[in-house]
């Protein structure tokens, strides 16, 4: 690997997007979970749900703040490291990024203040409305960002004049061919990430003996959500893959590690891709499985990387990221179903189940990052697929300058991530602050477990 300006700028952007995406992935899903908590409190008047709401809204606010800060830094990089992108696609990218910023700051941030500081100051109805607006705002932010990203993957609705992109149809740009699949896949990923986060933190509280009045309710909510959403995510992922096969066959070939176009292509469970020799070493394969998955025919033809010469993505990163995503997704299904079976059949959760859920607390982050690398690295060497190369829009900064900023970003992000997780641990370790709210209620009403989980 040569550390030229292009490589260093891509490493820096990878660091930024990898750190940034962790937090919207939680806030998008957690906002809807908070709305669910508020609705349950409104309909049942069980104050345990209100406690759950106020406990998790603090974590939501912390996560939202880090997402906003890292998002601003990422936006700056478009101007500092990728000026050609803004110069050539600004007529399309600018408005879409602007809509996202308006959604995040004017809708989410405004009503988050009511959620966070409105306890005992505003009515339950106002709390409910504010929470609903924040949840809608997070989804709208995802809508605009994913619309732009999807357009970069499957561009349409544009014209090119003097090397610059102009809008011909906003409807075609926003609702481009991959957008519905990418939006659905990301929203489900966010809900899954949040489901395992609330389940894992609640399991940790039980194991450590730091139980709050709503811990069991939150734990069950996370398990049920994950058990439903994990298989649904696999299904939508398959649809997304078929769409990618139609529009970005080089990405699919890299994901599958298929070098030569063939009928009845196998699926490689494990192996070491070698771009120089155009083969996968020590491959463990399932015969005809790739053709069956991608074309729904045992002998369907799948294009290989040989069809794309030097215009295919780096194979190893895409290949391994895809398998990490699949492995984590499979674990999500198995562990969430184990937890659901324990609740339904045994009416309790054993320590092994709780330990497994605790270990899966941040599994959504791993799967999301792996999927994002498949998406973004798999688009290379294009920044706008098939139309504009990444190498044509990068700024030619001195390598030493970029090395310095990459190291600075890396150190800062490690510090912030460790601080975030330490703060989350501290908040989860605190004894319940609102037990007095439940003194007048019976244990069954409060949602506290009797004799263990």
N, C-alpha and C positions, 0 to 999 in steps of 0.2 A: 504494500500500500504506500503510495506516495502522498506525503502530507503537503499537498499543494493548496491554494486558497479554496478550491472547490471542496476538497475532502474535509478540510478544517471547518469550513462554513457549515457543511452538512453535519459534522460531529457536534458543533455548537448548537445547531437547530434541533438535532436529535436530543441533546441533553435538555434543552428547554421544553420541547413538546412532551418528552417523557415525564418530566417533573410536573408540568402543567396539567396534563390529561388525568393525572391521578385524582385531582380534586374535583373538577366538574363531573367525573365519573361517579363520585359519591354524592355530590349535591343534587344532581339531576334525579337520582333515584330516591335519596333521603328526603327530598322535599315532598314527594308523593307519599312516602311512609308517614311523615309528620302530619300530612293532611288526613291520612287514615286514622292516626292516633286522635286527632282533634274531632273527627267525625264520631269515632267510637265513644269519646267522652261526652259529646253532645247528645248522642242518642241513648247512652246508658247511665250517664251521670256517675259512672265509676271513676273516682278520683285517681285511681291507679293509672288510667290512660292519660290523665292530665299530667301526672308526674312523669310518665314516659315522654310526653311531648316536651316538657320543659327541660328534661335531662338531655334529650337528643337535639334540641334546637341550639343548645350551646355548641355542641360538636358540629352541627351544620354551619353555624356562624364562623367558627374557626376554620373550617374547611373552605367555606366560601371566600374568606379573606385571602387565604393562600392562593386560591384559584385566580382571583382577580389580579393579585400582584404579579404572579408568574405569567398571566395572560397579557398584561401590559408589556412586560419585558419581551415576550415573544413577538408582539406586534412591532416593537421597535426594530427587531431584526429584519423585518421586511425592507426597511429603509437602509439599515446599515450594511447588511450582508447580501441582500437580494434586490437591489434597486431595479434591475432589469425586469423583475416580475411585476413590480408596481407600474413601471413605465409602460409595459406591454399589455398587462391585463387589468390595469387600475380602473378602467371604465366598468368592469364587471366585479372585480374583487372589492373595490372601495365601497360601493353601496352595501354589499352583503356584509362586509365586516362592520360597517357603520350601523346597520340594523341590529347586529348582534350586540354591539356595545350599548346601544340605546336600550335594548331589552334587559341586559344584565344590570346596568346602572340605574335606570329610571324605574324599572319594575321590581326586579329582585331586591336590590339594595334598599329601596324605599320601604317596602312592606316587611322586609326582614327586621327593620328597626322595631316595628310593632310586635312581631313575633318574639323578639329577644327582650325588649324592655317594656312590653305592654302588660305584663302580669300584674293583676290587681289594679290596672289603670284603664283598661278598655274592656268592653263587654266580650262575652264568649263569641257573639256573632261577628264582631270586628276581628277577633283572633282568627275565626274560621275563614272569613273573607280574605284576610291578609295572607294566610297560609295557602289558600287556593291560588291567589294571584302569584305568589312566589313559585309555587309548583308549575303554574302555567309559564311563568317567566323563564324558568330553567329549561323547560321543554322548547320554548321559542328560541332561546340562545343556541341550543343544540340544532334546532331546525336550520338557522341561518348559517352556522359554521359548517354543518354537514352538507348543506346545499352547495356552498362554495367548493368544499373538498370533493364532493361528488362530481361537480362540473369539471374540475381539474382531472378527474379520472375518466369521465365520459362526456366530453364537451359537445354541446350543441346550442343552437339559438344565437350564434355569433356570426360576425363577418370580420375579415382581417384586411385592414387598409394600412399600407406603409408599415407593416410589421406589428401593428397594434390591433387589439381585439375591440370590437364595438358590438353593442347589443342590437340584435334583431328582434328577439322575443324573450322578454323576462320570464314568461311562463315556461318556455323551453329550457332556459338556463336553470331556473330554480328546480323544476321538476324534470331533471335530466334522467336518462335511463337507469342509472344506478342509485339515484337518491332514495326512492322508497325502501329499497333493501338496506342501504347503509344506515338510514335513519332508524328503521325498526331494529336493526341489529345493535346499534349503539344504545338506544333507549333500553332495550332488554338487558344489555351488558351493565348499564348503570343500575338498574333495579336489582340485578343479581349481585353486583358488587355491594350494594347497600344492604341487601338481605343477609349476605354472609358477614358483613361488618357488624350489624346489630346482633346477629345470632352468636358470632364469635366473642364479642365483648360481653354479652350476657352470660355465655358459658364460662368465660374467664371469671366473672363476678361470682358465679356459683362455686366454682372450684376454689377460689380464694376466700370464700365466706363473706364477701362484701355484697350482700343482697339488697336490692332496692324494692320498693313496693310493687313495681311493675316488671321486674326482671323476667319472670316466667311468661308473662303476656308478650313481652318483646321477643323473647327467645322463640316462642311458638310462632309468632308472626314471621320471623325471619326464616324459620325452617319451612313453613308452608309455602311462603313466597318462592324460596329456592327450589323446592320440590316441583312446583308448577312451572317456573320460568326456565329452569335449566334444560329440560327436554325441548321446550318451545324454542329456546335459543339455538339448539342444534338443528331444529327444523328450518328456522329462518336462515341459519348459516348455510344450509344446503341450497336454499333458493338464491341466496346471495352468490354462492359459488357458481351456480348455473348462469347467473347474469354476468359474472366476471368472465366465465368461459366464452360468452358471446362477444364481449367488448374488449377484454384484455387477456387473450389466450396465452401470451408470454408469461403473465403472472401465474396463471394456473400451471403451466409447464414447470415453472420454478418451484411452486408449492409442492407439486407431486414428484419433482425430481425426474421428469421424463425428458430424456435427451433426444431420442429419435421418435418421429411420428409413427404411431403404431395402432393397430387394431387390437382390442382386448388388452389394453395396458394394465399392468399390475399396480397395486397401491403399495408403496414402500413404507413399512412401519418404522424402519430404522435403517440408517446407513450414513455414509459420509460422502456428500457430493464433492466431486473433483472437477472444477471447470476446465482445468488445463487438459485433462484426459477425456472430458465429457462422459463421465461415468460415475456411478455411485458405488463406493467400496463397501463391502460387507453388508450388502442390502438384504434385509428380511422383507419378503414381499408376499402379498396376498394376490394370487393370480386373477387377472381381469377385473379387480375391484375398482380401480380408477375409472375404467370405461363404464362400469355399471353405475358408479356414483355420479359421474359427470354427464354421461349420455343416456343413462338408464337402459343401456343395452350391453350385454356381455362382450360383444365384439365391436362396440362403438369405437370410432377413430378419435384419438386424442393427439393434438399437435404437440410436437416435441420442440425443445429449445433450438434444435438444428434449423428450424424454419425462420429463426429471427436473427441469426448471425450475431452481430455485436449490439443488437438493440433489445436485449433481454436483461432483466434485473440481476443483481448478484444472487447466485443460487443458494449458497449455504445459509445466509441470514433468513431468507424467505422460507426455505425448506424447514429449518429448525424452529423458527417462530411459529409456523403453522402447526407443527407437532406438539409444541408446548401448549398452544391454545387448545388443541384437541385433548391433550392429556388432562389439563386442568378442568376443562368442561366435563370430561368423563367423571373425574373425582367429584365435581359439584353434584352431578346426578346421583352418584352412589351414596355420598355422605348425607345429602339432603333427604333422600329416600330412606336411608337408615334411621335418621332422626324422626321422620314422619311415621315410620313403622313403629318406632319406640313409643311415640306419643299415642298412636291409635290403638296398638295392640297391648302395650304394657302400661300405658298411662303414666310413664315416668321416663326419665332420661338417665342412663347409667353414666358412670364416669368416663368409660371409653368413648361414648358418643359425644359427651361434652368436650373431651380432649380433642377429638377429631374436628369438631366445630371450631374450637379455639384455634387450632392450627390452620384452619381455612379462613380466618378472619380477613386476611388481605389477599385471598386467592383471586378475587375479582380484579385486583390491580395487575396481577401476573398475566391473567388471560387477556385483559384489555391491552396491555402493552404489547404482548405477543401479536395480537390481532392487528394492532396499529402498525407494527413493523411490517407485517405481511402486506398491509394496504399501501403504506408509504414507500417502503423499499421496493415493493413489487411493481411500483409505477415507473421506476427508473429505467432508462436514463432521461425520462420525460418529466417536466414539471406540469405541463398541460399535455395530456397523453396524446402522442402522435403528432403534436403540433409545435411544441416549444420545449427545447432541451434545458435541463437544469444547468448545464455548463454555460448556456448562453445568457443567463440572467444573474450570475454571481458577481459580486464586487471583487476586484483584484487587490485585496489588502495584503500587506506584507505578512508572510507566514508567522513571523515572531509575534506580531500583534494578535493574530488569531489564536496562537498557542496560549498566550497570556490570558485572553478572555475565556478560552475553553477551560483552563485550569481554575480561574476565578469562579466561573459558573458552577463547575463541578463541586468545588469546596463549599460554596454557598448553598447549593441544593442539598448536599449531604447534611449540612448543619440544619437547614430548615426541615428536612424530612425527619431527622432524628428528634428534633424539637417537637414536631407535630405528633409523632408517635409517643414521645414521652409525656406530652400534655394530655393526650388521649388516655394513656395509662393512669396518669394522676387523677383525671376526672372520673374514670371508672373505679378507682380505688377508694374514692371518698365514700363514707357512709351515707346512707340515704338522708337527704336534707328535708324531705317532705313527709316523714313518717307521721308527724302530728296531724297531717291532713286525713290520715286513715284511722285514727284512734277510735272514732265513733263507728267504724265499719267493722263487719265481721271479716275474718281471714279469707273466706270464700269471695266476698265482695271485692276485696283489695287485690285479688289475683296473686297473693303470696302462696307458695307451695307449703304443704303440710308434710312434715316428716321427710324432707328431701325433695328432689325435683320429680 
